[in-house]
Amino acid sequence: MADKHPSLGIRYRSLKGKLVIGFFATLLFIVVFFPFYWIILSSFKSFLEIFETPPKIIPVSINFANYIEAFTEYGIGTFIMNSLFVTITTVLVTTIISVCASFAISRLDFIGRDIFRSFLKATQMFPVVVLLVPLFLMCNKLGLYGTRSSLILPYIALQIPVSVILLSTYFADIPAEMEEAALIDGCSLPQIFFRIMLPLAASGIVAVSIYTFIQVWQEFLIASSFITNHDFYTLTVGLTTFRGEFINWGGLMATSVIIAIPAMILFSISQDFFINRLAGGVKE
Amino acid sequence: MALGRKNNAAGYILILPALIMLAVFVIYPMFMNIVMSFRNYSLLRVGDQNIGLQNYQDLISDSRVWAAVSRTFVWTIANVIGALLIGMGSALLLFAGFKGSGIIKSMILIPWVLPSVITGYIWSLMLQEDAGIITYILKSLGIVAHDFSWFRTGPLSMSAAIMANMWRAFPFFSLMIFAKLSSVPQDYIEASELEGVSPWQRFRYVLFPFIKPTVTICTYLCFIWSFNAYDILKVMTNGGPAELTTTMSIMVQREAFQFYEISRASAMSIIMFFIMLAVLLLAKVLLAAKRRLSNGR
């Protein structure tokens, strides 16, 4: 996109200007990417190498001991399964509920539609901390405290508002002629929904599910407050097991790499959504 | 909207599941929280009763609560200013364009995608007392003393956590502002170039008026995110040393899940919620008043 603005002075930029921009561009590059490099590098370092001064900036050897130890001694395999179970269930249910609701608010006219829309906008920003105590009491009463359901149910509710708002922009983008034509052909509402709307909004549905996945995958506040049993730890909570008398940084960083990989892969799949819809598309 | 007629029933059926989930897990808990805040429920005692405003009176007269409120503001304001300045600066840089700006633009969001807990841990590691790479560089350049540590005093611990949080937050604002900059009409920029204005003047009089609404949204977003932030502070400082980085969210969580004072935690979270609403409302009123003033002229 930046290339479309040559008149901003790229062509006529002075040497001083080039140097200033080059300096800040390098700085920005280092600031954004260095911590990632350091996570990966540290995940290959032994306990002693981590505390070595001066710190080694170039990897000496690629040593997978930390990764192996994370599985064998810290049992992160269980945490991975828990995180996958909680996140995937949440994403599936949230997406199904949100697709229905967003189709309704963007393609149907019903009394109270605008109220529902503003209600979603209001709940979208609701701070989790305020709901933490009452959700805990509810889960206690329902006998869910400490189970994975005590995470899944609040997660679904907390993800629905954003998910519906984002999805409704995709449904709203579908031209009205599509459904008019379908109506003339005698399609019923469910047929229009399943045969026309869902396929047309498919890319949006995938992107929004990915967004939900990334959000739920990293949740920590509720998970660390509600899950006390080691066997039900999710990955973000599981990281705390690397903190004992001292912190096992190597294992912690290896696990961090494992946690980050799915989020990064999914992000790269739907980069366009994140860059243009989510960050670029926020309307005043 | 071809389906726009007589679809009340279909509309209600489709929004019903969403409505039920939100009613049960957001709206009802919110009311329950208010009710709880008027009781003296604790997991350490049997039985509880209505004690009216007692919790609120206790909290308001507790200097530790006020200290947490002021720390929340220090944390929030520093994050908003820092993340927005860096976000705007990097957006202008991307907008100016350079070799590789396309790559940075497509990758800049990854700090925001990285789980925040990991952000907390990697910054803790990089800022560690001896072998932390950042501390080590600062020490060898002689910028800080040999026995320097980020995590011994309140202000330094707070700065460390703020750095980590800013690193995570700024890319989002950078992209938002960049997207807005890209929509500035080409004529405006060309005209300013013909006039031979300085880069600063171009920013101040051509670009900034355009991105101002986006910057306002970013400010709101960053305020809400930072005000309620928990993960990074919890991981990096756990509210310490000596409670000097304990913000409201850390305090609420601890009150409920470490001290088991459920009702007190409820009252605290309600106070926190209304402080946040009050600030947002005040900002809205002030902005509206300012707009009216400048339109009146």
Contacts between the chains, C-beta under 8 A, distances in Angstrom:
chain1	res1	chain2	res2	distance
A	1	B	102	7.9
A	1	B	105	7.1
A	1	B	178	7.8
A	1	B	182	5.3
A	2	B	94	5.8
A	2	B	95	6.2
A	2	B	96	7.5
A	2	B	97	3.8
A	2	B	101	4.9
A	2	B	102	6.7
A	2	B	105	7.0
A	2	B	182	8.0
A	3	B	97	6.4
A	3	B	102	7.4
A	4	B	182	7.4
A	5	B	95	6.7
A	5	B	97	6.6
A	5	B	182	7.4
A	5	B	186	7.5
A	5	B	189	7.1
A	6	B	97	7.9
A	7	B	186	6.5
A	7	B	189	5.6
A	7	B	190	5.3
A	7	B	193	6.3
A	8	B	95	6.8
A	8	B	96	5.7
A	8	B	97	6.7
A	8	B	189	6.2
A	9	B	96	7.2
A	9	B	193	7.2
A	10	B	96	7.4
A	10	B	97	5.3
A	21	B	93	6.8
A	21	B	96	6.0
A	21	B	98	5.3
A	22	B	98	6.8
A	24	B	89	7.5
A	24	B	93	5.4
A	25	B	93	6.2
A	25	B	98	4.8
A	25	B	99	8.0
A	25	B	100	7.0
A	25	B	101	7.1
A	25	B	104	7.4
A	28	B	90	5.3
A	28	B	93	6.2
A	28	B	104	6.4
A	29	B	100	7.4
A	29	B	104	6.3
A	31	B	167	7.0
A	32	B	104	7.0
A	32	B	107	7.1
A	32	B	108	5.9
A	32	B	110	7.4
A	32	B	111	6.2
A	32	B	171	7.1
A	33	B	107	7.6
A	35	B	111	7.3
A	35	B	119	7.7
A	35	B	122	5.0
A	35	B	123	7.1
A	35	B	126	6.8
A	35	B	167	7.0
A	36	B	110	7.1
A	36	B	114	7.6
A	38	B	122	6.2
A	38	B	125	7.1
A	38	B	126	6.0
A	38	B	133	6.5
A	39	B	118	7.1
A	39	B	122	5.2
A	42	B	125	6.3
A	50	B	125	7.8
A	50	B	131	6.4
A	51	B	130	6.9
A	51	B	131	4.7
A	52	B	131	6.3
A	53	B	130	5.9
A	53	B	131	5.4
A	53	B	136	6.3
A	54	B	136	6.3
A	54	B	140	7.4
A	55	B	131	5.4
A	55	B	132	7.8
A	55	B	133	5.1
A	55	B	136	5.7
A	57	B	133	7.6
A	97	B	17	4.5
A	97	B	18	5.2
A	97	B	21	6.6
A	98	B	18	6.7
A	100	B	14	4.3
A	100	B	15	7.3
A	100	B	17	6.5
A	100	B	18	7.3
A	101	B	14	6.0
A	101	B	15	4.6
A	101	B	17	7.3
A	101	B	18	4.0
A	101	B	19	8.0
A	103	B	14	6.2
A	104	B	10	7.2
A	104	B	11	4.7
A	104	B	14	3.8
A	104	B	15	5.1
A	105	B	15	7.1
A	107	B	1	6.6
A	107	B	3	5.4
A	108	B	1	7.8
A	108	B	3	5.5
A	108	B	4	7.0
A	108	B	7	4.4
A	108	B	10	6.0
A	108	B	11	4.5
A	108	B	14	7.3
A	109	B	1	6.1
A	109	B	3	7.6
A	109	B	4	4.0
A	109	B	5	6.8
A	109	B	7	6.1
A	109	B	11	7.4
A	110	B	7	5.7
A	110	B	8	4.5
A	110	B	10	7.5
A	110	B	11	3.0
A	110	B	12	6.4
A	111	B	8	6.0
A	113	B	11	6.6
A	116	B	15	5.8
A	116	B	19	7.4
A	119	B	22	7.7
A	123	B	22	5.8
A	123	B	26	5.5
A	123	B	27	7.9
A	125	B	224	5.6
A	126	B	26	6.1
A	126	B	30	7.9
A	127	B	224	7.5
A	127	B	227	7.7
A	127	B	228	4.1
A	127	B	249	7.9
A	127	B	272	7.7
A	127	B	273	6.6
A	127	B	276	7.0
A	128	B	228	7.1
A	128	B	230	8.0
A	129	B	228	5.7
A	129	B	230	6.7
A	129	B	248	7.6
A	129	B	249	4.5
A	129	B	252	5.3
A	129	B	253	7.0
A	129	B	269	5.7
A	129	B	272	6.7
A	130	B	30	6.9
A	130	B	33	6.5
A	130	B	269	4.7
A	130	B	270	7.3
A	130	B	272	7.0
A	130	B	273	4.7
A	131	B	25	7.7
A	131	B	26	6.6
A	131	B	29	4.9
A	131	B	30	6.9
A	131	B	33	7.2
A	132	B	252	6.8
A	132	B	253	6.6
A	132	B	256	6.6
A	132	B	265	7.9
A	132	B	269	7.0
A	133	B	33	6.1
A	133	B	36	6.6
A	133	B	252	7.5
A	133	B	256	5.1
A	133	B	262	6.0
A	133	B	265	5.0
A	133	B	266	5.0
A	133	B	269	6.3
A	134	B	28	7.8
A	134	B	29	3.6
A	134	B	30	7.2
A	134	B	32	4.1
A	134	B	33	4.5
A	134	B	36	6.6
A	134	B	266	7.3
A	135	B	25	7.0
A	135	B	29	5.4
A	136	B	256	6.8
A	136	B	257	7.8
A	136	B	262	7.8
A	137	B	32	6.7
A	137	B	36	7.1
A	137	B	262	7.0
A	138	B	25	7.9
A	138	B	28	7.9
A	138	B	29	6.4
A	138	B	32	7.3
A	153	B	25	6.0
A	154	B	25	5.4
A	156	B	21	5.8
A	156	B	25	7.6
A	157	B	21	4.5
A	157	B	22	5.8
A	157	B	24	7.1
A	157	B	25	3.4
A	157	B	26	5.5
A	158	B	25	7.5
A	158	B	26	7.2
A	160	B	18	5.2
A	160	B	21	5.8
A	160	B	22	6.2
A	161	B	22	7.2
A	164	B	18	6.3
A	176	B	1	6.3
A	176	B	2	5.6
A	179	B	2	4.6
A	179	B	3	5.8
A	180	B	2	4.3
A	183	B	2	5.5
A	183	B	3	7.6
A	189	B	3	6.8
A	189	B	7	7.5
A	189	B	10	5.8
A	192	B	3	7.0
A	214	B	113	5.9
A	217	B	115	6.7
A	218	B	115	3.2
A	218	B	116	6.1
A	218	B	117	6.8
A	218	B	118	8.0
A	220	B	115	7.6
A	220	B	116	6.9
A	220	B	117	5.0
A	220	B	230	7.3
A	220	B	231	4.7
A	220	B	234	7.5
A	221	B	230	4.9
A	221	B	231	6.8
A	221	B	249	7.8
A	221	B	253	7.0
A	224	B	234	7.8
A	225	B	253	6.2
A	225	B	256	7.4
A	225	B	257	5.0
A	236	B	115	6.0
A	236	B	117	4.7
A	239	B	117	6.1
A	239	B	118	7.6
A	239	B	121	6.7
A	249	B	125	5.8
A	252	B	121	5.9
A	253	B	121	7.6
A	253	B	122	7.5
A	253	B	125	7.3
A	256	B	118	4.5
A	256	B	121	6.4
A	256	B	122	7.1
A	259	B	115	5.8
A	259	B	118	6.3
A	260	B	114	5.7
A	260	B	115	6.9
A	260	B	118	6.3
A	263	B	113	5.3
A	263	B	114	7.0
A	263	B	115	6.7
A	264	B	110	6.7
A	264	B	113	6.6
A	264	B	114	7.9
A	267	B	109	7.1
A	267	B	110	6.7
A	267	B	113	4.6
A	271	B	106	6.0
A	274	B	109	5.5
A	274	B	113	7.7
A	275	B	105	7.3
A	275	B	106	6.7
A	275	B	109	6.7
A	275	B	175	6.0
A	276	B	179	7.4
A	279	B	109	6.8
A	279	B	172	5.6
A	279	B	175	3.6
A	279	B	176	5.0
A	279	B	179	6.6
A	280	B	175	6.2
A	280	B	176	6.8
A	280	B	178	7.7
A	280	B	179	3.3
A	281	B	179	7.5
A	282	B	176	5.9
A	282	B	214	7.5
A	282	B	217	5.9
A	284	B	213	4.5
A	284	B	214	7.4
A	284	B	216	8.0
A	284	B	217	6.5
